[in-house]
């Protein structure tokens, strides 16, 4: 994106020349892409935390089995 130029399907457009509906749609798409990226990162963080708790639980259960 150069100044107020946006590229959509390999075609450059001046953002201000787009219809209001096209501008809003473009901005919504940018927002959605950002949200998808954030959700992907959050999912990775949750998966990592889940793995830690699974390992902790397994270690705790193994320790309890030794005590019995």
C-alpha positions in Angstrom: 0.0 0.0 0.0 1.6 3.3 -1.2 0.1 6.4 0.4 -3.6 6.0 -0.2 -3.2 3.3 -2.8 -4.6 -0.2 -2.1 -4.0 -3.4 -4.1 -7.0 -5.7 -4.5 -6.6 -8.7 -6.7 -3.3 -7.4 -8.1 -5.0 -4.1 -9.2 -4.0 -0.8 -7.6 -6.8 1.6 -6.5 -6.8 5.0 -4.9 -8.6 4.4 -1.6 -10.5 7.7 -1.8 -11.8 6.9 -5.3 -13.5 3.7 -4.1 -17.2 3.8 -3.2 -18.0 4.2 0.4 -19.2 0.6 0.4 -16.0 -0.6 -1.1 -13.9 1.4 1.4 -15.9 -0.1 4.3 -15.6 -3.6 2.9 -11.8 -3.2 2.5 -11.4 -1.9 6.0 -13.6 -4.7 7.4 -11.4 -7.2 5.5 -8.2 -5.7 7.1 -9.8 -5.9 10.5 -10.9 -9.5 10.0 -7.4 -10.5 8.8 -5.9 -8.9 11.9 -8.4 -10.7 14.2 -7.7 -14.0 12.5 -4.0 -13.5 13.1 -4.6 -12.7 16.8 -6.9 -15.7 17.1 -4.3 -18.0 15.6 -1.7 -16.7 18.1 -4.1 -17.2 20.9 -4.9 -20.7 19.8 -1.1 -21.5 19.8 -0.8 -20.1 23.3 -3.7 -22.1 24.5 -2.4 -25.3 22.9 1.0 -24.7 24.6 -0.6 -24.1 28.0 -2.8 -27.2 27.5 0.3 -29.3 26.8 2.0 -28.0 30.0 -1.0 -28.9 32.2 -1.3 -32.3 30.6 2.3 -33.0 31.4 1.9 -31.7 34.9 -1.1 -33.9 35.4 0.7 -37.0 34.1 3.7 -36.3 36.3 1.4 -35.8 39.3 -0.6 -39.0 38.6 2.7 -41.0 38.2 3.9 -39.6 41.5 0.6 -40.6 43.2 0.9 -44.1 41.8 4.4 -44.5 43.3 3.1 -43.4 46.7 0.3 -46.1 46.7 
